[in-house]
Amino acid sequence: MIKALSEDLRNKISAGEVVERPSSVVKELIENSLDAGATEISIVIEKGGHHTIQVRDNGSGISPGDLPSAIRRFHTSKIESVNDLFSIDTLGFRGEALASIASISEMSLLSSNRDGASAELPIVNGIPGEIQPAANIGGTEITIRNLFYNTPARKKFLKTPRTELRKIVDVVRCYGLAFPDVEFKLLADNRDVFHVHSESLEDRIDNLLDPTYSRNLLPINITKGDYVFSGFIGNLNLVRSRPGEQYLFLNRRFIKDRLMNRAVYNAYESLIKRGEYPFFVINLLLPGDQVDVNVHPTKTEVRFKDEWRLFHLLKSEVGNSLDSVLDTIPGFDTSFQQSNSGSSIGDFSLQQSKVSETIPIDLNQNTIDFNHSDTLHPTKSDILRARDYVTKLAETRIDNQSTIATENIWQIHKKYIVSEVNSGLVIIDQHVAHERILYEDALKAFESTSMASQTLLFPETLEFSPDDFDVLFDVLPYLEKIGFKIKKQDNLSVRIDAIPSEMSIGNERDVIREILDNFLKERKEYSSFQEGLAAMFACKAAIKAGDSLMREEMQELVNRLFSTKHPYYCPHGRPIIVQMSLDELDGRFERH
């Protein structure tokens, strides 16, 4: 038998679309505050939102008589007719959020309107209680307790309070960047997470993300008819190896749109590597009839009327901003483009006559045809051959450390170490060799004695975003084991007093930031927390290609490499040693 669902059940089902976790509640309440014209918004969180979420503002407020209507589904003051859906200028409009939240929590709604009329309404399980008189607070205060208390199946899927708090911080940060003219204060478990006052977007980026960002920002400002793009993109110093600092807003509403993100990425395409992500905070200001925001209850997915025009405009503007910087770099030609013919690249031409005066060379042989993309990507057979080669390489072992003649040792191209062995010669990649040494030293340090440190003559102070600050203190005991000496300061900052003895001084800021950037993204690739951290530290702290080494340094590096458990490959699986036998050398010179 088909039956009508009860009002309570309908609200709980609707809540499943609107309220996924505590951060969803914070999002909806902040949007209500902003729509009410608030210029000051305060958010209080207890236990990651599991226990309490409170949002208070200085907006226009709700009249006492309208309080019960505010928590009823499809009751709103923001639209009246279907036509209003095509000219929405508010963040909310469905009239679902408060009803959905009230149905799965214990709620208190306290509000004072512009006339000073104030009242409080308690709501339990979506059912309003008696309206009670209250003091004038000059706005609205909504308190949510025991979220999902009556839907245990939903409650058990919540993450730890720390994880949920990070999600909340992400949400508040988004609105803080979209509305730099609004004051935001976030308090979690009696701790100030951040407090930002009305300011410019540039200052807001510094205060919410990192105080060094402003010196690496490039402005975006374009008007094309009814379209207005504004904000900032980061220069190459703000490129990161994990996503998370890409903020795209539509009429100051945070959205997720692959095509618009792709427009920005494409502008950076020739400047960053695959797996790297540029920083940007961009607001697209469009007329309401050019976009449909009524696609999903969360309103983060939208549909543009002319998405490809937007794509090309955005890509062009970001590219122009990048070009303005690259034009100042000597020798960097931003007009370099790939030719369609495949016979030349841009305006570059090879001076064949000068080459042919010495050795005849067929310039048409072994060239890359740029018209065929498959030549730039390995085929399945290529991958299988490479895998087979690496497997055979790993099976080729140098039996004894003494077989390497370290008195006959050379560095080539400041990248590789070459030495004799009884059966021929070996070539060692200096970076991955040192990486293997540091990796195993770090694992030993985690288990027993800490690695040696070198004290900095001038301690380094680093400031972090709230997210990175939390991650830093998750990994701090391990960083200290590998030789860092770090002390907590005020306002999300730390002081570095000492660094690992084998790490170059002056590199500590980049090493720690890259460890944090990569930690959340890559730790799942390793069998343990410690292995992941050790691998990341080793990769960032090891000597690099381009570092010049003295003979004694090369000898020590080789000796230490063959004291490790696995001297033939680095923690990421790359080979460290290539061995060439005398027979192979003789064959190359046709000595039969």
Secondary structure, DSSP 8 states (H G I E B T S, - for coil): ------HHHHHHHHHHHH-SSHHHHHHHHHHHHHHTT-SEEEEEEEGGGTSEEEEEE-S----GGGHHHHTSTT--SS--SGGGGGS--SS--SS-HHHHHHTTSEEEEEEE-TT--EEEEEEETTEE---EE----SSEEEEEESTTTT-HHHHTT---HHHHHHHHHHHHHHHHHH-TTSEEEEEETTEEEEEE-S--HHHHHHHHT-TTGGGGEEEEEEEETTEEEEEEEE-GGG-BSS---EEEEETTEE---HHHHHHHHHHHTTTS-TT-B--EEEEEE--GGGEE-TTSTT----EETTHHHHHHHHHHHHHHHHHHHHTTSTT--TT--B-SSSS-BTTB---HHHHHTTS---TTSS---TT-GGGGS--HHHHHHHHHHHHHHHH-----GGGSEEEEEEEETTTEEEEEETTEEEEEEHHHHHHHHHHHHHHHHHHSS---EEEEEEEEEEE--HHHHHHHHHHHHHHHHTT-EEEE-SSSEEEEEEEETTS-TT-HHHHHHHHHHHHHHHGGGSSSHHHHHHHHHHHHHS--TT----HHHHHHHHHHHTTSS-TTB-TTS-B-EEEEEHHHHHHHTT--
